[in-house]
Amino acid sequence: MPRCAPYVANKEGSVTDLINFINNILWGSVLIYLLLGTGIYFTLRTRFIQLRHFGHMFSVLKNSNKSDSSGISSFQALCTTLAARVGTGNLTGVAIALTAGGPGAIFWMWVVAFIGMGTSFIESTLAQLYKTRDDRGNYRGGPAYYMEKGLGMRWMGVLFSIFLIIAFGLVFNAVQANSIAQASAVAFDFNPLYVGIGLVILSGIVIFGGIRSIARVAELVVPIMAIAYLLLAFWIIAQHIEQIPAIFTLVVKSAFGLQEAAAGAVGYGISQAMTHGVQRGLFSNEAGMGSAPNAAASAAPYPPHPASQGYVQMLGVFIDTIVICSATAAIILASGALDNPTAGISGIELTQRALSSAVGSWGSPFVAIAIFFFAFTSIIANYAYAENNLIFLEHNHPARLLVFRCVALGMVMFGALAELPMVWKMADTAMALMAITNLTAILLLSRVALKLARDYNQQRAQGKLPTFDPQHYPELKSQLEPGVWDNDKPQ
């Protein structure tokens, strides 16, 4: 029996090496260039829409509580996507980016968020345009749907759905549960087994209620948890306001290797900062990944035009990365936790230590509570995305949904007990495959999305309420779900 141990170790090592090899190819070259290139392309083609129409993102929220019998409100859709976005990436992911890529990784997170706002606008606009109604009359849509209807490539939609179900329905939920278990162990010395059981029960209660139940919980929890965390972060930043200029300078210098110039490691420093910044930035804000459009398509938008949901989701990227991730980075850098690194301390424990050094002993419990709400809402939103794609694959039979829900909850339990490095590596691989498939599709459909953006803003310029009229798009008539836009009048 003891002779089996070396075999198991070698087998585990080979799996880890294979995942590392795949991630190095995807993240070291393919995805970074594709992600940045696509974001820059859409930023230029929309003439920097994220800057020119920055104020309009907030204006659209004024009437975002409108909905109808088929769709959730735009505000609920925003909260659902924020529930998925604002999770471990904002607390654990930022800490990992800082320890692995240095302060410069934060700069590249900002870059990914800025250009990602343009990408998010395009993908969410397309998701709204090509949405359908399911058997219960609820709106459904997302990348798989616009791949099938807009490109006529159902096989591509099937491929994307499989990647998303693996990533969001299974792996990412394990990542979120892992952060909750670790934070609870550090702050309260809770047994991960009991944390996992409690998390499975709470998650199950919500996800068995369907998309509307998930949207209602997100609408209640997300604004409260985000505001509470930001208030604490801003208070800490105010206590260290004199350090902020130096921190900003450090981030920029590290991003371009200026800190490493004296050591002759400029190229390596830039590479590490860019790789980890882009990687963790994409994991956090999900722009271009194809996840948020699944919730965006479920909304009954107001103004009743596909582009209005593009503006709403563009705001989600801004809130997630530019605001919340930056707040976490400022807390860690201002605390000096990176100045005297401790071996083996990374992820959520680093964030907890940084916060504790700033506010005292209650800092660690606060982060544990924050990560619970951040990660818990991510779990239920991630499941909603996965179920949406399961329905696309026509596996929406009640028995099949029950089996999938049990498997998804099983992954939550697995994540609470698993080791962090392997779980993150699996998440990185699944996320990369999803993003490559989705970015390819939105590039092929970019002409349609850009035409919708022009139509929306021409109506605004004329003082009209932007309204989508499918009669003005005869080339799209055969691609759109009959009756979805003809009767799309939010109450």
Helices and strands as residue ranges (DSSP letters): H 4-25, I 26-30, H 31-45, H 49-52, H 54-60, G 61-63, H 74-85, H 88-88, I 89-93, H 94-101, H 104-129, E 132-133, E 139-140, H 143-149, H 154-164, I 165-171, H 172-188, H 192-207, H 210-239, G 241-243, H 244-255, G 261-263, H 266-285, H 292-296, H 306-317, I 318-325, H 326-335, H 347-359, H 363-392, H 398-417, H 420-444, H 446-461, G 470-472, G 474-476
